[in-house]
Amino acid sequence: MAKKVLTPEQAEIKALKKAKRSQNWTKFWAIALALVLTIGVVFLGQSAAKDAVAEAVNGSNTQTGDTGSTGSTGDTGSTGDIGSTGDTGSTGDTGSTGSTGSTGGGAGAANATADAVKVLNTATAKAAKSNYKWERKCYLTSPIDVGNATGTLNDIIHKVDENASLDSVVGGFLGVTGGPNDPAWDDEVKGGKFTKNPKLKSDYLMKAFALTESDVTNCQVNGNTYTLTLKNCSNPQKDNGNALHHVTNDFITFSEVQKGVADALGSLSFLLKVKSADVEFSKITVVAEVDNGNLKSVQISYFMDVKSLELSVATGKGKGVVECKYSNFA
């Protein structure tokens, strides 16, 4: 029998239904995560945990609200390859270089850094109000590890989708696009709003820089290109009190993880609490092209080392990379 050819309208409806099912599976896995960690790790053996999860989830899949942050990694584009940067860890060089690559040391380096900070703060303030293209990559460089619960969780998830894993479930929460060579998540921003995916969180929008000289550990200027390395940040908040928040809102804080888990689990949130987190953001790099005071493009990248994410019944860890790029300013 010949394969049925769908009209464009039918294809779009099919894609929307598929996206909706993907969101429902994310909620399913979030519930499974809570139940396995609580029942499987603490109270029951692995076999009993699987039965308990299957029974509980079947009756609970409709109880959770729409998380908003998990189903929006669809549309793709392309950005530069960042896979050559290696493992994340906490190996970013933070305070050993106070000079720039384009000037010597001492007063010349300080002046170059001050000039670069001023140029970028001014240029991004103008550009953030315009229309532009946004691209983002996020991928894990070290598997998600929650100790003895890792294998159990993957067994459960594989029964739902043999191609999925704990990494992909957590990756949905983080906005993971897959890997260093995968296409990026992309959109167009007009009037301060995303056009393809209007429900994307506002943290992904470009912000006007608020850099200070003390944020910068290395500054290189090559013609119109500015390359800055910023200080490492441990558990930064979105309070303009750290170098990372001076250039972007696109990072996860402890309180956001707490709220995200609670929202995903809905009425079952009592089963799993996020107690503490220790996250190091390193190798924070800004590469910007500015021509006659006008921003042409800017790329922000960083390494994220989740050294410890303490849950009520287990402790997890993992590593990842985030890169976002803004260009085509109107």
C-alpha positions as CSV (number, residue, x, y, z in Angstrom):
1,M,0.0,0.0,0.0
2,A,1.3,3.4,-0.9
3,K,2.3,5.7,1.9
4,K,-0.3,8.4,2.6
5,V,0.9,11.8,1.7
6,L,-0.2,14.5,4.2
7,T,-1.2,17.9,3.2
8,P,0.7,20.8,4.9
9,E,-2.2,21.4,7.2
10,Q,-2.4,17.7,8.2
11,A,1.4,17.6,8.8
12,E,1.2,20.6,11.0
13,I,-1.6,19.1,13.1
14,K,0.4,15.9,13.4
15,A,3.5,17.8,14.6
16,L,1.5,19.7,17.2
17,K,0.0,16.4,18.5
18,K,3.5,14.9,18.7
19,A,4.8,17.9,20.6
20,K,1.9,17.7,23.1
21,R,2.7,14.0,23.7
22,S,6.3,14.9,24.3
23,Q,5.3,17.4,27.0
24,N,3.1,14.7,28.6
25,W,6.0,12.2,28.7
26,T,8.2,14.8,30.4
27,K,5.6,15.1,33.1
28,F,5.4,11.3,33.3
29,W,9.1,11.1,33.8
30,A,9.1,13.8,36.4
31,I,6.6,11.8,38.4
32,A,8.6,8.6,37.9
33,L,11.7,10.4,39.2
34,A,10.0,11.3,42.4
35,L,8.4,7.9,42.9
36,V,11.5,5.9,42.2
37,L,13.7,8.0,44.4
38,T,11.2,7.9,47.2
39,I,9.9,4.3,46.9
40,G,12.6,2.5,45.0
41,V,15.7,3.8,46.8
42,V,14.4,4.2,50.3
43,F,11.7,1.6,50.8
44,L,11.5,-1.1,48.2
45,G,13.7,-3.1,45.9
46,Q,14.2,-2.3,42.3
47,S,11.5,-4.8,41.0
48,A,8.9,-3.6,43.4
49,A,9.7,0.0,42.6
50,K,9.0,-0.5,38.9
51,D,5.5,-1.9,39.7
52,A,4.8,0.9,42.1
53,V,5.9,3.6,39.6
54,A,3.8,2.1,36.8
55,E,0.7,1.9,38.9
56,A,1.0,5.3,40.5
57,V,2.0,7.2,37.2
58,N,-0.9,5.7,35.3
59,G,-3.3,7.3,37.7
60,S,-1.4,10.6,38.1
61,N,-0.3,11.7,34.7
62,T,-3.1,14.2,34.4
63,Q,-2.4,15.9,37.8
64,T,0.6,17.9,36.9
65,G,0.6,21.4,35.5
66,D,2.4,22.4,32.3
67,T,6.0,23.1,33.3
68,G,6.6,25.5,30.4
69,S,10.4,25.0,30.5
70,T,10.5,21.4,29.2
71,G,8.8,21.2,25.9
72,S,10.3,24.1,24.0
73,T,13.6,22.7,22.5
74,G,12.2,22.0,19.1
75,D,13.1,24.5,16.3
76,T,16.7,24.3,15.3
77,G,19.3,26.4,13.5
78,S,23.1,26.4,13.7
79,T,25.9,28.0,15.7
80,G,29.6,27.6,15.9
81,D,30.9,24.3,17.2
82,I,31.9,24.5,20.9
83,G,32.6,20.8,21.4
84,S,36.4,21.3,21.4
85,T,36.4,23.0,24.8
86,G,36.6,19.7,26.6
87,D,35.3,18.7,30.0
88,T,33.7,21.2,32.3
89,G,34.7,20.6,35.9
90,S,35.7,23.7,37.7
91,T,38.9,24.2,35.8
92,G,38.2,27.6,34.4
93,D,41.1,30.0,35.0
94,T,39.7,32.7,37.1
95,G,42.2,35.1,38.6
96,S,45.6,34.3,37.1
97,T,45.4,36.7,34.3
98,G,44.9,40.4,34.8
99,S,46.2,41.6,31.5
100,T,44.8,41.7,28.0
101,G,46.1,39.9,24.9
102,S,46.2,43.0,22.8
103,T,48.2,45.2,25.2
104,G,51.0,44.5,27.5
105,G,50.4,44.5,31.2
106,G,50.0,47.1,33.9
107,A,48.3,50.4,33.0
108,G,47.9,49.5,29.3
109,A,45.9,46.3,30.2
110,A,43.8,48.1,32.7
111,N,42.9,50.8,30.2
112,A,42.1,48.3,27.5
113,T,39.8,46.4,29.9
114,A,38.1,49.6,30.9
115,D,37.5,50.6,27.3
116,A,36.2,47.2,26.4
117,V,33.7,47.2,29.3
118,K,32.5,50.6,28.3
119,V,32.1,49.7,24.6
120,L,30.2,46.5,25.3
121,N,27.9,48.0,28.0
122,T,26.9,50.8,25.6
123,A,26.5,48.6,22.5
124,T,24.5,45.9,24.2
125,A,22.2,48.5,25.8
126,K,21.2,49.7,22.3
127,A,21.1,46.2,20.8
128,A,18.9,44.6,23.5
129,K,16.0,47.0,22.5
130,S,16.2,46.0,18.8
131,N,15.1,43.0,16.8
132,Y,17.6,40.1,16.5
133,K,18.2,36.5,16.0
134,W,18.8,34.2,19.0
135,E,20.5,30.8,19.0
136,R,21.3,28.5,22.0
137,K,23.1,25.3,22.7
138,C,23.1,23.4,25.9
139,Y,24.5,19.9,26.3
140,L,25.7,17.5,29.0
141,T,29.4,16.6,29.1
142,S,29.1,14.3,32.1
143,P,26.1,11.9,32.6
144,I,23.6,12.8,35.3
145,D,24.4,10.7,38.3
146,V,22.1,10.2,41.3
147,G,24.1,7.3,42.8
148,N,22.3,4.0,43.2
149,A,19.1,5.4,41.8
150,T,20.6,6.1,38.4
151,G,20.2,2.6,37.0
152,T,16.7,2.2,38.4
153,L,15.6,5.5,36.9
154,N,17.0,4.6,33.4
155,D,15.2,1.2,33.6
156,I,11.9,2.9,34.2
157,I,12.5,5.5,31.5
158,H,13.5,2.9,28.9
159,K,10.2,1.2,29.4
160,V,8.5,4.4,28.3
161,D,10.9,5.3,25.5
162,E,13.9,3.1,24.8
163,N,15.7,6.0,23.2
164,A,15.4,8.2,26.3
165,S,17.4,8.3,29.5
166,L,17.8,10.2,32.8
167,D,20.1,12.6,30.9
168,S,17.5,13.4,28.3
169,V,14.8,13.9,31.0
170,V,16.9,16.3,33.0
171,G,18.1,17.8,29.7
172,G,14.6,18.8,28.9
173,F,14.4,20.8,32.0
174,L,17.7,22.5,31.2
175,G,16.9,23.1,27.5
176,V,19.5,20.7,26.3
177,T,19.7,20.5,22.5
178,G,21.7,17.3,22.3
179,G,25.4,17.7,21.8
180,P,28.3,19.9,20.7
181,N,27.7,19.2,17.0
182,D,23.9,19.3,17.0
183,P,22.0,22.2,15.6
184,A,21.1,25.0,17.9
185,W,17.8,26.0,19.3
186,D,16.9,29.3,17.5
187,D,14.2,32.0,17.2
188,E,13.7,35.5,16.1
189,V,13.0,38.2,18.7
190,K,10.9,41.2,17.7
191,G,9.6,43.8,20.1
192,G,11.2,42.0,23.0
193,K,9.3,38.8,22.3
194,F,10.1,35.5,20.6
195,T,8.2,35.0,17.4
196,K,8.4,31.2,16.7
197,N,8.0,30.1,20.3
198,P,6.3,32.9,22.3
199,K,6.2,30.8,25.5
200,L,10.0,30.7,25.7
201,K,11.1,32.1,29.1
202,S,12.3,35.7,29.1
203,D,15.6,34.7,30.6
204,Y,16.7,33.7,27.1
205,L,16.3,37.2,25.8
206,M,19.4,39.4,25.4
207,K,20.1,41.8,28.3
208,A,22.1,45.0,28.4
209,F,25.5,44.3,29.9
210,A,26.4,45.7,33.3
211,L,30.0,44.7,33.3
212,T,32.6,46.1,35.6
213,E,36.4,45.9,35.3
214,S,36.5,43.6,38.3
215,D,34.4,41.1,36.4
216,V,37.0,40.6,33.8
217,T,40.0,38.3,34.2
218,N,41.2,38.4,30.6
219,C,40.5,40.9,27.8
220,Q,41.6,40.6,24.2
221,V,40.8,43.1,21.4
222,N,41.4,42.2,17.8
223,G,40.0,44.9,15.5
224,N,36.3,45.0,16.1
225,T,36.2,41.7,18.0
226,Y,36.2,41.8,21.8
227,T,36.9,38.5,23.7
228,L,36.5,38.6,27.5
229,T,36.9,35.9,30.1
230,L,34.9,36.6,33.3
231,K,35.3,35.4,36.9
232,N,34.0,32.0,37.9
233,C,30.8,32.1,39.9
234,S,29.7,29.7,42.6
235,N,25.9,29.5,43.1
236,P,25.2,32.9,41.5
237,Q,21.9,34.6,42.0
238,K,20.0,36.8,39.6
239,D,20.7,39.9,41.7
240,N,23.3,41.7,39.6
241,G,25.9,40.8,42.2
242,N,28.1,38.5,40.0
243,A,29.9,38.6,36.6
244,L,27.6,36.0,35.0
245,H,24.4,37.9,35.7
246,H,26.1,41.1,34.4
247,V,25.9,39.6,30.9
248,T,23.0,37.1,30.9
249,N,19.9,35.8,32.7
250,D,20.3,32.4,31.0
251,F,21.4,30.3,33.9
252,I,19.6,28.2,36.6
253,T,19.5,29.2,40.2
254,F,18.8,27.0,43.2
255,S,15.4,28.5,43.8
256,E,14.4,28.0,40.2
257,V,15.3,24.3,40.4
258,Q,13.2,24.0,43.6
259,K,10.2,25.7,41.9
260,G,10.7,23.7,38.6
261,V,10.7,20.4,40.4
262,A,7.6,21.3,42.5
263,D,5.7,22.6,39.5
264,A,6.6,19.5,37.5
265,L,5.4,17.1,40.2
266,G,2.2,19.1,41.1
267,S,0.2,17.3,43.8
268,L,3.1,14.8,44.2
269,S,5.7,17.4,45.0
270,F,5.7,16.3,48.7
271,L,7.5,13.2,47.5
272,L,10.7,14.9,46.4
273,K,12.3,18.0,47.9
274,V,15.4,19.9,46.6
275,K,17.4,20.6,49.7
276,S,20.6,22.3,48.5
277,A,22.8,22.8,45.5
278,D,26.4,23.5,44.8
279,V,27.0,24.7,41.2
280,E,30.2,26.2,39.8
281,F,30.0,28.3,36.6
282,S,33.4,28.5,34.9
283,K,35.1,29.6,31.7
284,I,32.5,32.3,31.2
285,T,33.4,33.8,27.8
286,V,32.0,36.7,25.9
287,V,32.9,37.2,22.2
288,A,31.4,40.3,20.7
289,E,31.8,42.1,17.4
290,V,31.2,45.9,17.6
291,D,31.4,48.2,14.6
292,N,31.4,52.0,15.2
293,G,29.6,51.5,18.5
294,N,27.0,49.1,17.0
295,L,26.8,45.5,18.1
296,K,27.0,43.0,15.2
297,S,27.0,39.8,17.2
298,V,27.7,38.5,20.7
299,Q,28.2,35.0,22.0
300,I,28.2,34.0,25.6
301,S,29.3,30.6,26.8
302,Y,30.0,28.9,30.1
303,F,30.6,25.6,31.8
304,M,28.3,24.4,34.5
305,D,29.5,21.9,37.1
306,V,26.7,20.6,39.3
307,K,28.9,19.3,42.1
308,S,26.0,18.5,44.3
309,L,22.2,18.6,44.0
310,E,20.9,17.3,47.3
311,L,17.4,15.8,47.1
312,S,15.4,14.6,50.0
313,V,16.4,11.0,49.3
314,A,19.5,11.1,47.1
315,T,22.2,13.4,45.8
316,G,22.9,14.1,42.1
317,K,25.6,15.6,40.1
318,G,26.4,16.4,36.4
319,K,28.2,18.7,34.1
320,G,27.1,20.7,31.0
321,V,27.8,23.5,28.6
322,V,25.6,26.5,27.6
323,E,26.3,28.8,24.6
324,C,23.9,31.5,23.5
325,K,24.4,33.8,20.5
326,Y,22.7,37.0,19.4
327,S,23.1,38.5,15.9
328,N,21.3,40.1,12.9
329,F,20.4,43.2,14.9
330,A,17.9,45.5,13.2
